[in-house]
Amino acid sequence: MKAAFHTTLMIFATLLPAMAACASDGWNPDGRGTSTWQVSPSEGTCNVSLATNRARRAGIYRTDLVYRDENVLTLRGLTGWGDRREITFANVRGCPEIGLQNLQ
């Protein structure tokens, strides 16, 4: 019994670094036996969720990403009054707003 315990412990000790490497590649365990995949944006670019939060603070809700390239992110959504608006952010750290347009 003691030998089986030591063998099992040694197996876990050898697998632990491999499991830690997988967790750092984007897999985030939630502690309940499942995990989600999340990759952080590269340093110095605008994250879509940050742009969505900034659009919400500007009064634009229910946003969808309509355009993205290496320079800009454009989101389209609705205001509190039901007007359609399009907001554009620079694709740099902090997501500064560079354009706002009313749509018909």
C-alpha positions as CSV (number, residue, x, y, z in Angstrom):
1,M,0.0,0.0,0.0
2,K,2.8,2.4,0.9
3,A,4.7,1.6,-2.3
4,A,1.5,2.3,-4.4
5,F,1.1,5.6,-2.7
6,H,4.7,6.6,-3.4
7,T,4.4,5.5,-7.1
8,T,1.2,7.6,-7.5
9,L,2.9,10.6,-5.8
10,M,5.9,10.3,-8.1
11,I,3.6,10.2,-11.2
12,F,1.8,13.4,-10.1
13,A,5.1,15.1,-9.3
14,T,6.2,14.4,-12.9
15,L,2.9,15.5,-14.5
16,L,2.6,18.7,-12.4
17,P,5.0,20.9,-14.6
18,A,3.3,19.7,-17.8
19,M,-0.1,20.7,-16.3
20,A,1.2,24.1,-15.3
21,A,2.5,24.7,-18.8
22,C,-0.9,23.9,-20.3
23,A,-2.6,26.4,-17.9
24,S,-0.2,29.2,-19.0
25,D,-1.1,28.7,-22.7
26,G,-4.6,30.0,-22.3
27,W,-6.5,27.3,-20.5
28,N,-8.0,28.7,-17.3
29,P,-9.4,26.1,-14.9
30,D,-12.4,27.1,-12.9
31,G,-11.9,24.7,-10.1
32,R,-14.9,22.6,-10.9
33,G,-13.3,20.2,-13.4
34,T,-13.9,22.4,-16.5
35,S,-11.8,25.1,-18.0
36,T,-12.1,27.9,-20.5
37,W,-9.8,29.2,-23.2
38,Q,-8.8,32.8,-23.0
39,V,-5.9,34.4,-24.7
40,S,-4.9,37.9,-23.6
41,P,-4.3,40.4,-26.4
42,S,-0.8,41.2,-27.3
43,E,0.7,44.1,-25.3
44,G,-0.2,47.4,-26.9
45,T,-3.4,46.5,-28.7
46,C,-7.0,47.2,-28.0
47,N,-9.1,44.3,-26.5
48,V,-12.6,44.0,-27.9
49,S,-14.1,43.7,-24.5
50,L,-12.4,46.9,-23.4
51,A,-13.7,48.6,-26.5
52,T,-17.2,47.3,-25.7
53,N,-17.0,48.7,-22.1
54,R,-15.8,52.0,-23.4
55,A,-18.6,52.2,-25.9
56,R,-21.1,51.4,-23.1
57,R,-19.7,54.3,-21.1
58,A,-20.2,56.5,-24.2
59,G,-23.9,55.5,-24.1
60,I,-23.9,52.8,-26.9
61,Y,-25.3,49.5,-25.8
62,R,-25.8,46.1,-27.5
63,T,-22.7,46.5,-29.6
64,D,-21.3,44.3,-32.3
65,L,-17.9,44.4,-33.8
66,V,-18.3,45.4,-37.5
67,Y,-14.7,46.1,-38.5
68,R,-11.2,45.4,-37.2
69,D,-7.7,45.7,-38.6
70,E,-4.3,46.5,-37.3
71,N,-5.2,50.2,-36.9
72,V,-8.9,50.4,-35.7
73,L,-11.8,48.6,-34.2
74,T,-15.4,49.7,-35.1
75,L,-18.4,48.8,-33.0
76,R,-22.1,49.3,-33.9
77,G,-24.9,49.5,-31.4
78,L,-27.9,51.4,-30.0
79,T,-28.2,54.4,-27.7
80,G,-30.7,54.5,-24.9
81,W,-33.2,56.2,-27.2
82,G,-32.9,53.5,-29.9
83,D,-30.7,55.5,-32.3
84,R,-28.1,53.5,-34.1
85,R,-24.5,54.6,-33.7
86,E,-21.1,53.5,-34.8
87,I,-18.0,54.2,-32.7
88,T,-14.4,53.7,-33.7
89,F,-11.4,53.1,-31.4
90,A,-7.7,53.1,-32.2
91,N,-6.1,49.6,-32.0
92,V,-3.6,50.7,-29.4
93,R,-3.3,50.3,-25.7
94,G,-6.2,52.0,-23.8
95,C,-8.5,52.0,-26.9
96,P,-8.8,55.8,-27.4
97,E,-12.0,56.8,-29.2
98,I,-11.3,58.3,-32.7
99,G,-14.7,58.5,-34.3
100,L,-18.5,58.5,-33.6
101,Q,-21.1,58.4,-36.3
102,N,-24.9,58.4,-36.2
103,L,-26.5,55.9,-38.6
104,Q,-29.9,56.2,-40.2
